[in-house]
């Protein structure tokens, strides 16, 4: 398992994406979207001092774990938003956790020692 610790700054998304790409055989759009949505949510809302991302890839399974010391928040308990019926009804934002739940194969959350731990399991083919 490899890990990277980043500052809670949106500019850190680029080195995070590079770090994850080094572990995968090829770029995966769903993985990119999951990483971006979770990272941006942590940066924007958690008031954390750091974000550590652990990654393990054993073909075909990718395991990502996001760890932060911000406000306790279990994204698995967040109610799914109503999906808009037309493009005019849609709004920007609010779908990141929902999309992550839809694209991931498994999600696990726990809070320990003042830290949020979100583990994402995704089959990558």
TORPA-4810 file (N, C-alpha, C, O; in nm, 3 decimals):
<nodes>
NODE_1_0.084_-0.117_0.000_0.000_0.000_0.000_0.089_0.124_0.000_0.184_0.133_0.077_X
NODE_2_0.058_0.219_-0.087_0.129_0.345_-0.094_0.039_0.456_-0.042_-0.084_0.444_-0.046_X
NODE_3_0.100_0.563_0.007_0.019_0.673_0.058_0.084_0.806_0.027_0.204_0.816_0.005_X
NODE_4_-0.001_0.910_0.027_0.042_1.046_0.006_-0.036_1.133_0.104_-0.155_1.112_0.126_X
NODE_5_0.031_1.231_0.161_-0.036_1.325_0.251_-0.028_1.463_0.187_0.078_1.508_0.145_X
NODE_6_-0.143_1.528_0.182_-0.156_1.655_0.112_-0.214_1.762_0.203_-0.279_1.733_0.303_X
NODE_7_-0.191_1.886_0.165_-0.257_1.998_0.231_-0.400_2.008_0.180_-0.427_1.969_0.066_X
NODE_8_-0.491_2.059_0.261_-0.630_2.074_0.216_-0.643_2.195_0.123_-0.698_2.298_0.162_X
NODE_9_-0.593_2.179_0.003_-0.590_2.287_-0.096_-0.626_2.226_-0.231_-0.573_2.121_-0.268_X
NODE_10_-0.715_2.290_-0.305_-0.759_2.234_-0.433_-0.644_2.216_-0.531_-0.652_2.132_-0.620_X
NODE_11_-0.537_2.292_-0.517_-0.422_2.277_-0.606_-0.350_2.144_-0.584_-0.272_2.101_-0.668_X
NODE_12_-0.377_2.079_-0.472_-0.316_1.949_-0.442_-0.383_1.835_-0.521_-0.336_1.722_-0.519_X
NODE_13_-0.493_1.866_-0.589_-0.562_1.763_-0.668_-0.472_1.711_-0.780_-0.476_1.592_-0.811_X
NODE_14_-0.394_1.797_-0.841_-0.306_1.754_-0.949_-0.203_1.651_-0.901_-0.192_1.545_-0.962_X
NODE_15_-0.126_1.679_-0.794_-0.032_1.576_-0.748_-0.103_1.449_-0.701_-0.047_1.339_-0.714_X
NODE_16_-0.224_1.462_-0.648_-0.298_1.342_-0.607_-0.333_1.258_-0.729_-0.317_1.136_-0.727_X
NODE_17_-0.381_1.321_-0.834_-0.414_1.247_-0.957_-0.291_1.180_-1.016_-0.298_1.066_-1.062_X
NODE_18_-0.179_1.249_-1.015_-0.054_1.190_-1.065_-0.013_1.068_-0.981_0.030_0.966_-1.035_X
NODE_19_-0.025_1.081_-0.850_0.007_0.972_-0.758_-0.079_0.849_-0.788_-0.028_0.737_-0.792_X
NODE_20_-0.207_0.869_-0.807_-0.299_0.758_-0.833_-0.271_0.697_-0.969_-0.275_0.575_-0.985_X
NODE_21_-0.243_0.780_-1.067_-0.215_0.731_-1.202_-0.091_0.641_-1.205_-0.083_0.549_-1.287_X
NODE_22_0.006_0.667_-1.118_0.126_0.584_-1.110_0.093_0.442_-1.066_0.168_0.348_-1.096_X
NODE_23_-0.017_0.425_-0.994_-0.054_0.294_-0.941_-0.140_0.212_-1.036_-0.147_0.089_-1.025_X
NODE_24_-0.206_0.279_-1.130_-0.301_0.210_-1.218_-0.237_0.179_-1.353_-0.146_0.248_-1.396_X
NODE_25_-0.286_0.074_-1.419_-0.231_0.040_-1.550_-0.267_0.144_-1.656_-0.194_0.162_-1.753_X
NODE_26_-0.379_0.212_-1.639_-0.421_0.317_-1.732_-0.521_0.409_-1.663_-0.577_0.375_-1.558_X
NODE_27_-0.541_0.526_-1.723_-0.634_0.623_-1.666_-0.776_0.567_-1.667_-0.815_0.496_-1.760_X
NODE_28_-0.852_0.599_-1.564_-0.990_0.552_-1.552_-1.077_0.672_-1.514_-1.058_0.732_-1.408_X
NODE_29_-1.171_0.707_-1.600_-1.252_0.827_-1.577_-1.336_0.819_-1.450_-1.352_0.919_-1.381_X
NODE_30_-1.389_0.701_-1.419_-1.468_0.689_-1.297_-1.381_0.707_-1.173_-1.424_0.771_-1.077_X
NODE_31_-1.262_0.653_-1.175_-1.169_0.672_-1.062_-1.135_0.819_-1.049_-1.135_0.873_-0.939_X
NODE_32_-1.107_0.886_-1.161_-1.077_1.029_-1.159_-1.191_1.108_-1.096_-1.168_1.197_-1.014_X
NODE_33_-1.313_1.077_-1.136_-1.428_1.149_-1.084_-1.447_1.123_-0.935_-1.474_1.217_-0.859_X
NODE_34_-1.434_1.000_-0.892_-1.446_0.967_-0.749_-1.342_1.043_-0.667_-1.375_1.106_-0.566_X
NODE_35_-1.217_1.039_-0.712_-1.109_1.106_-0.640_-1.136_1.255_-0.631_-1.123_1.315_-0.524_X
NODE_36_-1.173_1.315_-0.743_-1.200_1.459_-0.743_-1.314_1.496_-0.650_-1.302_1.590_-0.572_X
NODE_37_-1.424_1.424_-0.658_-1.541_1.457_-0.577_-1.511_1.444_-0.427_-1.546_1.533_-0.350_X
NODE_38_-1.446_1.337_-0.387_-1.418_1.317_-0.245_-1.315_1.419_-0.197_-1.333_1.479_-0.091_X
NODE_39_-1.209_1.440_-0.274_-1.105_1.535_-0.233_-1.162_1.676_-0.220_-1.136_1.744_-0.121_X
NODE_40_-1.238_1.720_-0.319_-1.295_1.855_-0.316_-1.390_1.871_-0.198_-1.389_1.975_-0.132_X
NODE_41_-1.471_1.770_-0.170_-1.562_1.779_-0.054_-1.483_1.792_0.076_-1.520_1.871_0.163_X
NODE_42_-1.376_1.715_0.090_-1.296_1.724_0.213_-1.235_1.865_0.224_-1.241_1.926_0.330_X
NODE_43_-1.178_1.914_0.116_-1.116_2.048_0.117_-1.219_2.155_0.150_-1.194_2.243_0.233_X
NODE_44_-1.336_2.148_0.086_-1.437_2.253_0.101_-1.510_2.253_0.235_-1.548_2.359_0.283_X
NODE_45_-1.529_2.136_0.295_-1.620_2.129_0.409_-1.563_2.079_0.540_-1.623_2.102_0.645_X
NODE_46_-1.450_2.012_0.539_-1.407_1.939_0.659_-1.330_2.022_0.763_-1.328_1.986_0.881_X
NODE_47_-1.268_2.132_0.720_-1.181_2.210_0.808_-1.063_2.126_0.860_-1.019_2.142_0.973_X
NODE_48_-1.015_2.037_0.775_-0.905_1.949_0.811_-0.771_2.019_0.800_-0.758_2.122_0.734_X
NODE_49_-0.671_1.961_0.864_-0.534_2.010_0.855_-0.454_1.933_0.751_-0.351_1.982_0.704_X
NODE_50_-0.500_1.815_0.714_-0.429_1.731_0.617_-0.528_1.632_0.554_-0.637_1.609_0.607_X
NODE_51_-0.486_1.577_0.442_-0.560_1.468_0.378_-0.458_1.363_0.338_-0.366_1.391_0.260_X
NODE_52_-0.473_1.245_0.391_-0.387_1.133_0.353_-0.470_1.039_0.265_-0.585_1.008_0.296_X
NODE_53_-0.410_0.996_0.155_-0.477_0.901_0.066_-0.388_0.778_0.056_-0.273_0.785_0.014_X
NODE_54_-0.445_0.664_0.095_-0.378_0.535_0.079_-0.435_0.468_-0.045_-0.555_0.477_-0.073_X
NODE_55_-0.348_0.402_-0.119_-0.393_0.335_-0.241_-0.330_0.197_-0.249_-0.212_0.177_-0.218_X
NODE_56_-0.411_0.102_-0.292_-0.363_-0.033_-0.317_-0.434_-0.084_-0.441_-0.557_-0.076_-0.452_X
NODE_57_-0.358_-0.138_-0.534_-0.417_-0.192_-0.656_-0.370_-0.335_-0.673_-0.251_-0.361_-0.692_X
NODE_58_-0.465_-0.428_-0.668_-0.441_-0.568_-0.698_-0.543_-0.606_-0.804_-0.662_-0.624_-0.775_X
NODE_59_-0.495_-0.617_-0.926_-0.583_-0.634_-1.042_-0.696_-0.732_-1.014_-0.668_-0.844_-0.970_X
NODE_60_-0.821_-0.696_-1.037_-0.869_-0.570_-1.094_-0.920_-0.471_-0.989_-0.994_-0.379_-1.023_X
NODE_61_-0.883_-0.489_-0.862_-0.944_-0.411_-0.755_-0.854_-0.298_-0.706_-0.738_-0.318_-0.670_X
NODE_62_-0.912_-0.178_-0.707_-0.845_-0.060_-0.654_-0.908_-0.026_-0.519_-1.030_-0.020_-0.507_X
NODE_63_-0.824_-0.006_-0.418_-0.871_0.036_-0.287_-0.809_0.172_-0.257_-0.687_0.189_-0.257_X
NODE_64_-0.896_0.269_-0.232_-0.854_0.404_-0.194_-0.905_0.431_-0.054_-1.020_0.398_-0.023_X
NODE_65_-0.823_0.491_0.030_-0.870_0.532_0.162_-0.831_0.678_0.183_-0.714_0.714_0.176_X
NODE_66_-0.932_0.761_0.207_-0.912_0.901_0.238_-0.920_0.918_0.389_-1.015_0.873_0.452_X
NODE_67_-0.819_0.983_0.446_-0.814_1.006_0.591_-0.793_1.155_0.614_-0.706_1.217_0.553_X
NODE_68_-0.874_1.212_0.702_-0.856_1.353_0.738_-0.894_1.373_0.884_-0.965_1.292_0.943_X
NODE_69_-0.844_1.482_0.942_-0.874_1.510_1.082_-0.974_1.626_1.096_-0.972_1.700_1.194_X
NODE_70_-1.060_1.638_0.997_-1.160_1.745_0.999_-1.285_1.706_1.077_-1.285_1.611_1.155_X
NODE_71_-1.389_1.782_1.053_-1.518_1.760_1.118_-1.566_1.618_1.088_-1.557_1.572_0.974_X
NODE_72_-1.615_1.549_1.190_-1.665_1.413_1.169_-1.782_1.417_1.073_-1.879_1.490_1.094_X
NODE_73_-1.773_1.336_0.967_-1.880_1.331_0.867_-1.879_1.195_0.799_-1.779_1.154_0.740_X
NODE_74_-1.992_1.126_0.808_-2.007_0.997_0.742_-2.085_1.018_0.613_-2.207_1.034_0.618_X
NODE_75_-2.018_1.019_0.498_-2.089_1.043_0.372_-2.187_0.932_0.336_-2.277_0.954_0.254_X
NODE_76_-2.171_0.816_0.395_-2.262_0.706_0.363_-2.402_0.730_0.421_-2.499_0.670_0.376_X
NODE_77_-2.410_0.818_0.520_-2.540_0.850_0.580_-2.609_0.966_0.510_-2.726_0.995_0.539_X
NODE_78_-2.539_1.032_0.419_-2.599_1.145_0.346_-2.708_1.092_0.254_-2.687_1.000_0.175_X
NODE_79_-2.824_1.152_0.266_-2.938_1.112_0.184_-2.911_1.145_0.038_-2.859_1.252_0.006_X
NODE_80_-2.947_1.052_-0.051_-2.928_1.076_-0.193_-3.022_1.187_-0.240_-3.138_1.192_-0.199_X
NODE_81_-2.970_1.278_-0.325_-3.055_1.386_-0.374_-3.155_1.334_-0.476_-3.137_1.228_-0.535_X
NODE_82_-3.261_1.411_-0.494_-3.355_1.378_-0.602_-3.287_1.413_-0.733_-3.234_1.523_-0.749_X
NODE_83_-3.289_1.319_-0.826_-3.228_1.347_-0.955_-3.327_1.429_-1.038_-3.446_1.398_-1.041_X
NODE_84_-3.277_1.534_-1.105_-3.366_1.620_-1.183_-3.425_1.545_-1.302_-3.363_1.455_-1.358_X
NODE_85_-3.546_1.583_-1.339_-3.612_1.519_-1.453_-3.575_1.587_-1.585_-3.582_1.525_-1.691_X
NODE_86_-3.536_1.714_-1.578_-3.493_1.786_-1.699_-3.364_1.861_-1.668_-3.328_1.880_-1.552_X
NODE_87_-3.296_1.902_-1.772_-3.171_1.977_-1.755_-3.199_2.112_-1.688_-3.115_2.163_-1.614_X
NODE_88_-3.316_2.168_-1.713_-3.352_2.296_-1.651_-3.369_2.283_-1.500_-3.347_2.379_-1.426_X
NODE_89_-3.409_2.165_-1.454_-3.429_2.141_-1.311_-3.299_2.112_-1.237_-3.296_2.114_-1.114_X
NODE_90_-3.193_2.085_-1.311_-3.068_2.047_-1.246_-2.998_2.168_-1.186_-3.014_2.281_-1.232_X
NODE_91_-2.920_2.140_-1.081_-2.843_2.244_-1.014_-2.698_2.199_-1.005_-2.669_2.079_-1.005_X
NODE_92_-2.610_2.296_-0.998_-2.468_2.264_-0.984_-2.441_2.222_-0.840_-2.488_2.286_-0.746_X
NODE_93_-2.366_2.114_-0.824_-2.326_2.069_-0.691_-2.425_1.972_-0.629_-2.538_1.956_-0.675_X
NODE_94_-2.379_1.907_-0.522_-2.464_1.819_-0.445_-2.472_1.675_-0.491_-2.540_1.594_-0.428_X
NODE_95_-2.403_1.642_-0.599_-2.412_1.505_-0.651_-2.285_1.423_-0.630_-2.283_1.304_-0.662_X
NODE_96_-2.179_1.483_-0.577_-2.051_1.414_-0.565_-2.056_1.285_-0.485_-2.007_1.182_-0.530_X
NODE_97_-2.115_1.291_-0.367_-2.123_1.171_-0.283_-2.216_1.069_-0.347_-2.187_0.950_-0.346_X
NODE_98_-2.326_1.116_-0.404_-2.420_1.027_-0.473_-2.350_0.954_-0.588_-2.363_0.833_-0.602_X
NODE_99_-2.275_1.028_-0.670_-2.204_0.966_-0.783_-2.099_0.867_-0.735_-2.081_0.761_-0.795_X
NODE_100_-2.030_0.901_-0.627_-1.931_0.810_-0.570_-1.998_0.681_-0.526_-1.947_0.572_-0.552_X
NODE_101_-2.112_0.692_-0.458_-2.185_0.573_-0.415_-2.226_0.487_-0.534_-2.223_0.364_-0.528_X
NODE_102_-2.265_0.553_-0.643_-2.310_0.480_-0.762_-2.194_0.410_-0.835_-2.211_0.299_-0.885_X
NODE_103_-2.078_0.474_-0.840_-1.966_0.419_-0.918_-1.879_0.320_-0.841_-1.819_0.231_-0.901_X
NODE_104_-1.872_0.335_-0.711_-1.788_0.246_-0.630_-1.854_0.110_-0.615_-1.976_0.098_-0.618_X
NODE_105_-1.772_0.008_-0.598_-1.826_-0.126_-0.572_-1.858_-0.144_-0.424_-1.954_-0.212_-0.389_X
NODE_106_-1.777_-0.083_-0.338_-1.802_-0.086_-0.193_-1.748_0.042_-0.132_-1.649_0.098_-0.179_X
NODE_107_-1.815_0.088_-0.026_-1.771_0.204_0.050_-1.780_0.171_0.198_-1.876_0.109_0.243_X
NODE_108_-1.678_0.212_0.273_-1.677_0.190_0.417_-1.633_0.320_0.484_-1.546_0.391_0.433_X
NODE_109_-1.693_0.350_0.596_-1.655_0.470_0.671_-1.642_0.434_0.818_-1.721_0.357_0.873_X
NODE_110_-1.540_0.492_0.882_-1.534_0.488_1.028_-1.459_0.612_1.077_-1.381_0.673_1.003_X
NODE_111_-1.484_0.645_1.201_-1.420_0.760_1.266_-1.342_0.706_1.384_-1.399_0.642_1.473_X
NODE_112_-1.212_0.733_1.386_-1.128_0.682_1.494_-1.016_0.781_1.523_-0.957_0.838_1.431_X
NODE_113_-0.989_0.802_1.651_-0.880_0.889_1.695_-0.886_1.027_1.631_-0.783_1.084_1.594_X
NODE_114_-1.007_1.081_1.619_-1.024_1.216_1.564_-1.007_1.224_1.414_-0.985_1.332_1.360_X
NODE_115_-1.017_1.110_1.345_-0.997_1.109_1.200_-1.112_1.038_1.128_-1.161_0.934_1.172_X
NODE_116_-1.152_1.097_1.016_-1.246_1.034_0.923_-1.168_0.938_0.834_-1.061_0.973_0.783_X
NODE_117_-1.221_0.819_0.815_-1.161_0.720_0.724_-1.269_0.676_0.626_-1.368_0.614_0.666_X
NODE_118_-1.250_0.708_0.499_-1.343_0.665_0.395_-1.268_0.573_0.301_-1.173_0.615_0.234_X
NODE_119_-1.310_0.447_0.296_-1.247_0.348_0.208_-1.338_0.323_0.090_-1.458_0.298_0.105_X
NODE_120_-1.280_0.329_-0.029_-1.354_0.311_-0.154_-1.293_0.192_-0.228_-1.172_0.188_-0.252_X
NODE_121_-1.376_0.096_-0.263_-1.333_-0.021_-0.340_-1.393_-0.007_-0.479_-1.514_0.013_-0.494_X
NODE_122_-1.309_-0.019_-0.580_-1.355_-0.004_-0.718_-1.284_-0.105_-0.808_-1.162_-0.111_-0.810_X
NODE_123_-1.362_-0.182_-0.880_-1.304_-0.273_-0.979_-1.265_-0.189_-1.101_-1.347_-0.114_-1.155_X
NODE_124_-1.141_-0.204_-1.143_-1.088_-0.126_-1.256_-1.054_-0.223_-1.367_-0.971_-0.312_-1.349_X
NODE_125_-1.117_-0.205_-1.479_-1.092_-0.298_-1.592_-1.050_-0.223_-1.715_-1.025_-0.285_-1.819_X
</nodes>
